């Protein structure tokens, strides 16, 4: 298994409710359509949001990661949210 680990920067001006709505309406569907077996989005803290999506293979994870670019905003995200980190990592253990 492999994961796509993502961090986003969230400016102070971003409405938490608007960002939450974007995530709930768009992110799970996007991850699922791109082959994710599981995915989690953590509430932002200190201007930084974190997510992780799990895939069966490195190729599937890399395919998703290649669609995202550091410094750009996630699709349909409110202004002020940008990708900080996009990494593909091997999953070493899971519960």
C-alpha positions in Angstrom: 0.0 0.0 0.0 1.0 3.6 -0.6 -0.3 6.9 0.6 -0.5 10.4 -0.7 0.3 12.7 2.1 -0.8 16.3 1.7 -0.4 19.5 3.7 -2.2 22.7 2.8 -1.7 26.2 4.0 -4.9 27.9 5.1 -4.8 31.7 5.4 -6.5 33.4 8.4 -9.0 35.0 6.0 -10.4 31.6 4.9 -13.8 30.7 6.4 -13.5 27.4 8.2 -17.1 26.6 7.3 -16.5 27.3 3.6 -13.4 25.2 3.6 -15.1 22.4 5.4 -18.0 22.5 2.9 -15.6 22.3 0.0 -13.9 19.3 1.5 -17.1 17.4 2.2 -18.5 18.1 -1.2 -15.4 17.5 -3.4 -12.4 15.9 -1.8 -13.9 12.4 -0.9 -15.4 12.0 -4.4 -12.1 13.1 -6.1 -10.1 10.7 -4.0 -12.5 7.8 -4.6 -12.7 8.5 -8.4 -8.9 8.3 -8.5 -8.7 4.9 -6.7 -8.2 5.7 -3.1 -9.3 2.9 -0.7 -9.5 5.2 2.3 -8.8 8.9 2.9 -8.8 11.2 5.9 -8.8 15.0 6.1 -7.8 16.5 9.5 -9.1 19.9 10.7 -6.6 22.7 10.2 -4.4 23.8 13.1 -2.1 26.7 13.1 -2.9 27.5 9.4 -2.0 24.0 8.3 -4.4 21.2 7.1 -3.3 17.6 6.6 -4.8 14.7 4.6 -3.8 11.2 3.7 -5.3 9.0 1.0 -4.5 5.3 0.8 -4.0 3.4 -2.4 -3.2 -0.3 -3.3 -0.1 0.7 -5.3 2.6 3.3 -5.7 1.5 3.9 -9.3 -2.1 4.7 -8.2 -0.9 7.0 -5.5 1.6 8.7 -7.9 -1.2 9.2 -10.5 -3.2 11.2 -8.1 -0.2 13.1 -6.8 0.7 14.1 -10.3 -2.7 16.0 -10.6 -1.8 18.3 -7.7 0.8 21.0 -7.5 2.6 22.7 -4.6 1.6 26.4 -4.5 -1.7 25.9 -6.3 -5.2 25.7 -4.7 -7.1 22.5 -4.5 -10.0 22.3 -7.1 -13.0 24.4 -6.0 -11.2 25.4 -2.8 -11.9 28.8 -1.3 -9.2 31.5 -2.0 -6.4 31.3 0.6 -6.0 27.5 0.6 -2.9 26.2 -1.2 -0.9 23.0 -1.4 2.2 23.0 0.8 3.3 19.4 0.5 2.3 16.5 -1.8 4.2 13.3 -1.2 3.8 9.6 -2.1 4.9 7.4 0.8 4.9 3.7 1.4 2.5 2.5 4.2 4.7 0.5 6.6 1.9 -0.6 8.9 -1.9 -0.2 9.4 -4.5 -1.1 11.8 
